[in-house]
Structure formats: structure tokens, C-alpha cells
Amino acid sequence: MTERSWVDGVEGAEVPIDDRGFNLADGAFETMRVKAGLPACFSLHRARLAAGLSCLGFDSPAKTAEKALLDALEWLRAIDWEASGVLRLTLTRGSGPRGYRALSGLPTRLVSRFVPGEIEPPLAPARMGIAPICYASQPFFHGAKLLARAEQVVATSWAHQHGYDDALMSSAEGRWVSAGSGNLFLRLGTRLMTPPVDDMGIAGTRRELILSTLATSAGYEVAVEPCTEEIARGADEAFLCNAVVGIRSIQSVADIGFASTAAAERLRPLIHDWNDCGATLR
């Protein structure tokens, strides 16, 4: 199977020039790992997409989010019932006139793109630098995964230009928040900690899975607490997580090294929950 894309269910169609997602980043998106036709962490993606649409003032965000996810999966499964790969779906407010004002009654637009491929072996531990760009604080969005991702674009591009695998992103006050490509966890003994994302960054689905179930089942205590360079220097291990790679150990952040990969190795086989579709997936 080759890469496929759909715009409102039409395969290979193009997004109109007046689309508000294209012009104003007026929308939200999810990137899901699919295996044998089943999406991992379906309910977590559904909840986060609904939260993003709610922040943006979309009508019926919960229903709209669920329909978008199910429609994108239906298009994919119609092509290949047992497809495996990465499915990205983007939901925008649709076409509209110039200006920031969001008019009511506009039909939303769903753009989905599928890249086939099995889950690859774990990547080598990442070497990370501290990005020169900081996150802006915006508590209203509360970790939603919205289309406007300029901070990550700049930070990740900077990292690769300087020979790093990824970027450590921080607040203006120097608090560590995330990697450019995922959420951050530190391990101190048997305790896992991850920075809060209440006012900046993305509340990742795999971060939520670790916090809600995986950490405890693997024998770790878990906490959401501010993270600083001083705390990181005392950590035994660091790793990042996202929906595509799952978990990737971190070798170093600037001059701070992490020798252990124990927690990452223990959690990695569990990080994609394939049993999370329930009866919702038709």
C-alpha cells in the first residue's frame, strides 16, 4: 500500500485556498498509530481532539471529534482493512471569507493522510540541545493539539541544523516543558516525573497513558511537577514519548547525560494501546 490522502472523503483531492486551517491555523489535528486496521489509544485521541475543538469554539466538539476520527478510519479501512502505519487527520473550520472572525454554520473540513509502515525498532537514544525559542504561555488552550505549531517547527529545525536529534523546549523562565517531538519524562529512582502542560506544550496521548496506568503497573510512582535543569542533573534517566515512535530514550540534553534506559525499555512494549477502540469503531 502506498501513501494515501483524503479531503472530506475524496481521495487525492486538494484543500481550497480559502480554507481557514490553511490561512489561520483554525483547527486541530491528531496523529495516530494504526496496526492491522486498529488505531492505538483511540479514546485518548478522541478526547484531545474534542478538547482542541472546544477551545476554538467549534459546534458540538465531542460529536465532531468522534465523527472525524471514525470517518478517517473508515476511508482508510475501505482501502485496506488491515492497514498498518501512521494516520494524520486535520480538522479545520472549513472555507470562509477573509478575517479572523469565525462565522457560524460553516461546514468543517477533514483532511487525512496515511503513511504505511510497521512500527520500527527503537531509535538510538536522542542527543538534544536546548532550543533558543521558548514556549509562550497560554493557559486557555490547556495542552490542546492545535494547528499552530510554529514553536516546535523553529525548535526542531534549529536542533537538526546544530547536529542534535531533537530540541528541549522550555518556558521563558527556564522550566523544561517537552521535547520538540514529544512529551518529556525524567526518572529519579523509582519515581517518574513529567512537566505540567497546563499553559504551554501539548498534552500527549502517550503521556496520559503513562500517567493513568502504565507507570503504576510497571512499578513506578508518577508525578506531574515543574522540571528544571537542577532536577534533571539528579535524574537517572530521561525519555520522550509520542504517538508515532512510542518511547525514545534520551542520551543527553546539552551537557547533561543520562546513562540508564531501564524505564523506557519497561514501558516501550506497552505504550500503544490497541484495545482502546471498544464498540465505538464501526
Contacts in CASP RR format, 6 or more apart in sequence:
PFRMAT RR
TARGET T0000
AUTHOR 0000-0000-0000
METHOD contacts of the structure
MODEL  1
MTERSWVDGVEGAEVPIDDRGFNLADGAFETMRVKAGLPACFSLHRARLA
AGLSCLGFDSPAKTAEKALLDALEWLRAIDWEASGVLRLTLTRGSGPRGY
RALSGLPTRLVSRFVPGEIEPPLAPARMGIAPICYASQPFFHGAKLLARA
EQVVATSWAHQHGYDDALMSSAEGRWVSAGSGNLFLRLGTRLMTPPVDDM
GIAGTRRELILSTLATSAGYEVAVEPCTEEIARGADEAFLCNAVVGIRSI
QSVADIGFASTAAAERLRPLIHDWNDCGATLR
1 79 0 8 1.000
1 80 0 8 1.000
1 83 0 8 1.000
1 116 0 8 1.000
2 116 0 8 1.000
3 113 0 8 1.000
3 114 0 8 1.000
3 115 0 8 1.000
3 116 0 8 1.000
4 11 0 8 1.000
4 12 0 8 1.000
4 76 0 8 1.000
4 79 0 8 1.000
4 113 0 8 1.000
4 114 0 8 1.000
5 11 0 8 1.000
5 12 0 8 1.000
5 111 0 8 1.000
5 112 0 8 1.000
5 113 0 8 1.000
5 114 0 8 1.000
6 12 0 8 1.000
6 13 0 8 1.000
6 72 0 8 1.000
6 75 0 8 1.000
6 110 0 8 1.000
6 111 0 8 1.000
6 112 0 8 1.000
6 113 0 8 1.000
7 13 0 8 1.000
7 14 0 8 1.000
7 15 0 8 1.000
7 109 0 8 1.000
7 110 0 8 1.000
7 111 0 8 1.000
8 109 0 8 1.000
8 110 0 8 1.000
8 111 0 8 1.000
9 71 0 8 1.000
9 75 0 8 1.000
9 110 0 8 1.000
9 112 0 8 1.000
11 75 0 8 1.000
15 22 0 8 1.000
15 109 0 8 1.000
15 111 0 8 1.000
16 95 0 8 1.000
18 95 0 8 1.000
18 96 0 8 1.000
18 97 0 8 1.000
19 92 0 8 1.000
19 94 0 8 1.000
19 95 0 8 1.000
19 96 0 8 1.000
19 109 0 8 1.000
20 26 0 8 1.000
20 27 0 8 1.000
20 92 0 8 1.000
20 93 0 8 1.000
20 94 0 8 1.000
20 95 0 8 1.000
20 96 0 8 1.000
20 102 0 8 1.000
20 106 0 8 1.000
21 27 0 8 1.000
21 90 0 8 1.000
21 92 0 8 1.000
21 93 0 8 1.000
21 94 0 8 1.000
21 109 0 8 1.000
21 147 0 8 1.000
22 92 0 8 1.000
24 99 0 8 1.000
24 100 0 8 1.000
25 146 0 8 1.000
25 147 0 8 1.000
25 148 0 8 1.000
26 56 0 8 1.000
26 92 0 8 1.000
26 93 0 8 1.000
26 94 0 8 1.000
26 102 0 8 1.000
26 147 0 8 1.000
27 52 0 8 1.000
27 53 0 8 1.000
27 56 0 8 1.000
27 58 0 8 1.000
27 90 0 8 1.000
27 91 0 8 1.000
27 92 0 8 1.000
27 93 0 8 1.000
27 146 0 8 1.000
27 147 0 8 1.000
28 49 0 8 1.000
28 52 0 8 1.000
28 53 0 8 1.000
28 56 0 8 1.000
28 90 0 8 1.000
28 91 0 8 1.000
28 144 0 8 1.000
28 145 0 8 1.000
28 146 0 8 1.000
28 147 0 8 1.000
29 49 0 8 1.000
29 88 0 8 1.000
29 89 0 8 1.000
29 90 0 8 1.000
29 91 0 8 1.000
29 145 0 8 1.000
29 146 0 8 1.000
29 147 0 8 1.000
30 45 0 8 1.000
30 48 0 8 1.000
30 49 0 8 1.000
30 69 0 8 1.000
30 88 0 8 1.000
30 89 0 8 1.000
30 145 0 8 1.000
30 243 0 8 1.000
31 86 0 8 1.000
31 87 0 8 1.000
31 88 0 8 1.000
31 242 0 8 1.000
31 243 0 8 1.000
31 244 0 8 1.000
32 39 0 8 1.000
32 40 0 8 1.000
32 41 0 8 1.000
32 42 0 8 1.000
32 45 0 8 1.000
32 69 0 8 1.000
32 86 0 8 1.000
32 87 0 8 1.000
32 88 0 8 1.000
32 89 0 8 1.000
32 243 0 8 1.000
33 39 0 8 1.000
33 40 0 8 1.000
33 41 0 8 1.000
33 85 0 8 1.000
33 86 0 8 1.000
33 119 0 8 1.000
33 243 0 8 1.000
33 244 0 8 1.000
33 246 0 8 1.000
33 272 0 8 1.000
34 40 0 8 1.000
34 73 0 8 1.000
34 76 0 8 1.000
34 83 0 8 1.000
34 84 0 8 1.000
34 85 0 8 1.000
34 86 0 8 1.000
34 87 0 8 1.000
34 114 0 8 1.000
35 84 0 8 1.000
35 85 0 8 1.000
35 119 0 8 1.000
35 272 0 8 1.000
35 274 0 8 1.000
36 82 0 8 1.000
36 83 0 8 1.000
36 84 0 8 1.000
37 73 0 8 1.000
37 76 0 8 1.000
37 77 0 8 1.000
37 80 0 8 1.000
37 81 0 8 1.000
37 82 0 8 1.000
37 83 0 8 1.000
37 84 0 8 1.000
38 274 0 8 1.000
38 277 0 8 1.000
38 281 0 8 1.000
39 45 0 8 1.000
39 69 0 8 1.000
39 73 0 8 1.000
39 87 0 8 1.000
39 276 0 8 1.000
39 277 0 8 1.000
39 281 0 8 1.000
40 243 0 8 1.000
40 272 0 8 1.000
40 273 0 8 1.000
40 274 0 8 1.000
40 276 0 8 1.000
41 205 0 8 1.000
41 206 0 8 1.000
41 209 0 8 1.000
41 243 0 8 1.000
41 272 0 8 1.000
41 273 0 8 1.000
41 276 0 8 1.000
42 69 0 8 1.000
42 276 0 8 1.000
42 277 0 8 1.000
42 278 0 8 1.000
42 280 0 8 1.000
42 281 0 8 1.000
43 276 0 8 1.000
43 280 0 8 1.000
44 204 0 8 1.000
44 205 0 8 1.000
44 208 0 8 1.000
44 209 0 8 1.000
44 276 0 8 1.000
45 69 0 8 1.000
45 205 0 8 1.000
45 243 0 8 1.000
46 65 0 8 1.000
46 66 0 8 1.000
46 69 0 8 1.000
46 280 0 8 1.000
48 144 0 8 1.000
48 145 0 8 1.000
48 203 0 8 1.000
48 204 0 8 1.000
48 205 0 8 1.000
49 65 0 8 1.000
49 68 0 8 1.000
49 69 0 8 1.000
49 91 0 8 1.000
49 145 0 8 1.000
50 61 0 8 1.000
50 62 0 8 1.000
50 64 0 8 1.000
50 65 0 8 1.000
50 66 0 8 1.000
51 61 0 8 1.000
51 142 0 8 1.000
51 143 0 8 1.000
51 144 0 8 1.000
52 61 0 8 1.000
52 141 0 8 1.000
52 144 0 8 1.000
52 145 0 8 1.000
52 146 0 8 1.000
53 61 0 8 1.000
53 64 0 8 1.000
53 65 0 8 1.000
53 91 0 8 1.000
54 61 0 8 1.000
55 140 0 8 1.000
55 141 0 8 1.000
55 142 0 8 1.000
55 144 0 8 1.000
55 146 0 8 1.000
56 93 0 8 1.000
56 102 0 8 1.000
56 146 0 8 1.000
57 102 0 8 1.000
58 64 0 8 1.000
58 93 0 8 1.000
58 108 0 8 1.000
59 104 0 8 1.000
59 105 0 8 1.000
64 91 0 8 1.000
64 108 0 8 1.000
65 91 0 8 1.000
66 280 0 8 1.000
68 89 0 8 1.000
68 91 0 8 1.000
68 108 0 8 1.000
68 110 0 8 1.000
69 89 0 8 1.000
70 280 0 8 1.000
70 281 0 8 1.000
70 282 0 8 1.000
71 110 0 8 1.000
72 87 0 8 1.000
72 89 0 8 1.000
72 110 0 8 1.000
72 112 0 8 1.000
73 87 0 8 1.000
73 281 0 8 1.000
74 282 0 8 1.000
75 112 0 8 1.000
76 83 0 8 1.000
76 87 0 8 1.000
76 112 0 8 1.000
76 114 0 8 1.000
77 83 0 8 1.000
83 114 0 8 1.000
83 116 0 8 1.000
84 116 0 8 1.000
84 117 0 8 1.000
84 118 0 8 1.000
84 119 0 8 1.000
85 114 0 8 1.000
85 115 0 8 1.000
85 116 0 8 1.000
85 117 0 8 1.000
85 118 0 8 1.000
86 114 0 8 1.000
86 115 0 8 1.000
86 117 0 8 1.000
86 244 0 8 1.000
87 112 0 8 1.000
87 113 0 8 1.000
87 114 0 8 1.000
88 112 0 8 1.000
88 113 0 8 1.000
88 114 0 8 1.000
88 115 0 8 1.000
89 110 0 8 1.000
89 111 0 8 1.000
89 112 0 8 1.000
89 113 0 8 1.000
90 110 0 8 1.000
90 111 0 8 1.000
90 112 0 8 1.000
90 147 0 8 1.000
91 108 0 8 1.000
91 109 0 8 1.000
91 110 0 8 1.000
91 111 0 8 1.000
92 108 0 8 1.000
92 109 0 8 1.000
92 111 0 8 1.000
92 147 0 8 1.000
93 102 0 8 1.000
93 106 0 8 1.000
93 108 0 8 1.000
93 109 0 8 1.000
94 106 0 8 1.000
94 107 0 8 1.000
94 108 0 8 1.000
94 109 0 8 1.000
95 106 0 8 1.000
95 109 0 8 1.000
96 103 0 8 1.000
96 106 0 8 1.000
97 103 0 8 1.000
119 272 0 8 1.000
120 245 0 8 1.000
122 247 0 8 1.000
122 248 0 8 1.000
122 249 0 8 1.000
122 268 0 8 1.000
123 245 0 8 1.000
123 248 0 8 1.000
124 251 0 8 1.000
125 248 0 8 1.000
125 249 0 8 1.000
125 250 0 8 1.000
125 251 0 8 1.000
125 258 0 8 1.000
125 261 0 8 1.000
126 164 0 8 1.000
126 165 0 8 1.000
126 166 0 8 1.000
126 179 0 8 1.000
126 240 0 8 1.000
126 248 0 8 1.000
126 249 0 8 1.000
126 250 0 8 1.000
126 251 0 8 1.000
127 163 0 8 1.000
127 164 0 8 1.000
127 165 0 8 1.000
127 251 0 8 1.000
127 252 0 8 1.000
128 159 0 8 1.000
128 164 0 8 1.000
128 165 0 8 1.000
128 166 0 8 1.000
128 167 0 8 1.000
128 168 0 8 1.000
128 179 0 8 1.000
128 250 0 8 1.000
128 252 0 8 1.000
128 253 0 8 1.000
128 254 0 8 1.000
129 159 0 8 1.000
129 162 0 8 1.000
129 164 0 8 1.000
129 166 0 8 1.000
129 167 0 8 1.000
129 168 0 8 1.000
129 253 0 8 1.000
129 254 0 8 1.000
130 167 0 8 1.000
130 168 0 8 1.000
130 170 0 8 1.000
130 253 0 8 1.000
130 254 0 8 1.000
131 154 0 8 1.000
131 155 0 8 1.000
131 158 0 8 1.000
131 159 0 8 1.000
131 167 0 8 1.000
131 168 0 8 1.000
131 169 0 8 1.000
131 170 0 8 1.000
131 180 0 8 1.000
132 158 0 8 1.000
133 151 0 8 1.000
133 154 0 8 1.000
133 155 0 8 1.000
133 158 0 8 1.000
133 169 0 8 1.000
134 151 0 8 1.000
134 169 0 8 1.000
134 170 0 8 1.000
134 171 0 8 1.000
134 172 0 8 1.000
134 174 0 8 1.000
135 151 0 8 1.000
135 169 0 8 1.000
135 170 0 8 1.000
135 171 0 8 1.000
135 172 0 8 1.000
135 177 0 8 1.000
135 200 0 8 1.000
135 201 0 8 1.000
136 151 0 8 1.000
136 172 0 8 1.000
136 200 0 8 1.000
137 171 0 8 1.000
137 172 0 8 1.000
137 199 0 8 1.000
137 200 0 8 1.000
138 199 0 8 1.000
138 200 0 8 1.000
139 198 0 8 1.000
139 199 0 8 1.000
142 197 0 8 1.000
142 198 0 8 1.000
142 199 0 8 1.000
142 203 0 8 1.000
143 197 0 8 1.000
143 198 0 8 1.000
143 200 0 8 1.000
143 201 0 8 1.000
143 202 0 8 1.000
143 203 0 8 1.000
144 202 0 8 1.000
144 203 0 8 1.000
145 202 0 8 1.000
145 203 0 8 1.000
145 204 0 8 1.000
151 169 0 8 1.000
152 169 0 8 1.000
152 180 0 8 1.000
152 181 0 8 1.000
155 167 0 8 1.000
155 169 0 8 1.000
155 180 0 8 1.000
156 166 0 8 1.000
156 167 0 8 1.000
156 180 0 8 1.000
156 181 0 8 1.000
158 167 0 8 1.000
159 165 0 8 1.000
159 166 0 8 1.000
159 167 0 8 1.000
159 180 0 8 1.000
166 179 0 8 1.000
166 180 0 8 1.000
166 181 0 8 1.000
166 240 0 8 1.000
167 179 0 8 1.000
167 180 0 8 1.000
168 176 0 8 1.000
168 178 0 8 1.000
168 179 0 8 1.000
168 180 0 8 1.000
168 184 0 8 1.000
168 253 0 8 1.000
168 254 0 8 1.000
169 176 0 8 1.000
169 177 0 8 1.000
169 178 0 8 1.000
169 179 0 8 1.000
169 180 0 8 1.000
169 201 0 8 1.000
170 176 0 8 1.000
170 177 0 8 1.000
171 177 0 8 1.000
171 200 0 8 1.000
174 228 0 8 1.000
174 229 0 8 1.000
175 195 0 8 1.000
175 226 0 8 1.000
175 227 0 8 1.000
175 228 0 8 1.000
176 184 0 8 1.000
176 195 0 8 1.000
176 227 0 8 1.000
176 228 0 8 1.000
176 229 0 8 1.000
176 232 0 8 1.000
177 184 0 8 1.000
177 195 0 8 1.000
177 197 0 8 1.000
177 200 0 8 1.000
177 201 0 8 1.000
177 227 0 8 1.000
178 184 0 8 1.000
178 195 0 8 1.000
178 197 0 8 1.000
178 201 0 8 1.000
178 202 0 8 1.000
178 240 0 8 1.000
179 240 0 8 1.000
179 250 0 8 1.000
181 240 0 8 1.000
181 242 0 8 1.000
181 245 0 8 1.000
182 202 0 8 1.000
182 204 0 8 1.000
182 240 0 8 1.000
182 241 0 8 1.000
182 242 0 8 1.000
183 194 0 8 1.000
183 197 0 8 1.000
183 202 0 8 1.000
183 204 0 8 1.000
183 206 0 8 1.000
183 207 0 8 1.000
183 240 0 8 1.000
183 241 0 8 1.000
183 242 0 8 1.000
184 194 0 8 1.000
184 195 0 8 1.000
184 227 0 8 1.000
184 238 0 8 1.000
184 239 0 8 1.000
184 240 0 8 1.000
185 192 0 8 1.000
185 193 0 8 1.000
185 194 0 8 1.000
185 207 0 8 1.000
185 210 0 8 1.000
185 238 0 8 1.000
185 239 0 8 1.000
185 240 0 8 1.000
185 241 0 8 1.000
185 263 0 8 1.000
186 192 0 8 1.000
186 193 0 8 1.000
186 194 0 8 1.000
186 227 0 8 1.000
186 231 0 8 1.000
186 232 0 8 1.000
186 235 0 8 1.000
186 237 0 8 1.000
186 238 0 8 1.000
187 193 0 8 1.000
187 220 0 8 1.000
187 235 0 8 1.000
187 236 0 8 1.000
187 237 0 8 1.000
187 238 0 8 1.000
187 239 0 8 1.000
187 260 0 8 1.000
187 262 0 8 1.000
187 263 0 8 1.000
188 231 0 8 1.000
188 234 0 8 1.000
188 235 0 8 1.000
188 236 0 8 1.000
189 236 0 8 1.000
190 219 0 8 1.000
190 220 0 8 1.000
190 221 0 8 1.000
191 220 0 8 1.000
191 221 0 8 1.000
191 222 0 8 1.000
191 223 0 8 1.000
192 210 0 8 1.000
192 215 0 8 1.000
192 220 0 8 1.000
192 221 0 8 1.000
192 222 0 8 1.000
192 223 0 8 1.000
192 263 0 8 1.000
193 222 0 8 1.000
193 223 0 8 1.000
193 224 0 8 1.000
193 225 0 8 1.000
193 227 0 8 1.000
193 231 0 8 1.000
194 207 0 8 1.000
194 210 0 8 1.000
194 211 0 8 1.000
194 222 0 8 1.000
194 223 0 8 1.000
194 224 0 8 1.000
194 227 0 8 1.000
195 224 0 8 1.000
195 225 0 8 1.000
195 226 0 8 1.000
195 227 0 8 1.000
196 224 0 8 1.000
196 225 0 8 1.000
196 226 0 8 1.000
197 203 0 8 1.000
197 204 0 8 1.000
197 207 0 8 1.000
204 241 0 8 1.000
204 242 0 8 1.000
204 243 0 8 1.000
205 243 0 8 1.000
206 241 0 8 1.000
206 242 0 8 1.000
206 243 0 8 1.000
206 246 0 8 1.000
206 247 0 8 1.000
206 271 0 8 1.000
207 241 0 8 1.000
209 271 0 8 1.000
209 273 0 8 1.000
210 222 0 8 1.000
210 241 0 8 1.000
210 267 0 8 1.000
210 271 0 8 1.000
211 222 0 8 1.000
211 224 0 8 1.000
214 267 0 8 1.000
214 270 0 8 1.000
214 271 0 8 1.000
215 221 0 8 1.000
215 222 0 8 1.000
215 267 0 8 1.000
216 222 0 8 1.000
217 270 0 8 1.000
218 263 0 8 1.000
218 266 0 8 1.000
218 267 0 8 1.000
218 270 0 8 1.000
220 263 0 8 1.000
229 256 0 8 1.000
232 238 0 8 1.000
232 253 0 8 1.000
232 256 0 8 1.000
233 256 0 8 1.000
235 258 0 8 1.000
236 258 0 8 1.000
236 259 0 8 1.000
236 260 0 8 1.000
236 262 0 8 1.000
237 249 0 8 1.000
237 258 0 8 1.000
237 259 0 8 1.000
237 260 0 8 1.000
237 261 0 8 1.000
237 262 0 8 1.000
237 263 0 8 1.000
237 264 0 8 1.000
238 249 0 8 1.000
238 250 0 8 1.000
238 253 0 8 1.000
238 258 0 8 1.000
239 247 0 8 1.000
239 248 0 8 1.000
239 249 0 8 1.000
239 250 0 8 1.000
239 261 0 8 1.000
239 263 0 8 1.000
239 264 0 8 1.000
240 247 0 8 1.000
240 248 0 8 1.000
240 250 0 8 1.000
241 247 0 8 1.000
241 248 0 8 1.000
241 271 0 8 1.000
246 268 0 8 1.000
246 271 0 8 1.000
246 272 0 8 1.000
247 264 0 8 1.000
247 267 0 8 1.000
247 268 0 8 1.000
247 271 0 8 1.000
248 264 0 8 1.000
249 258 0 8 1.000
249 261 0 8 1.000
249 264 0 8 1.000
250 258 0 8 1.000
251 257 0 8 1.000
251 258 0 8 1.000
252 258 0 8 1.000
END
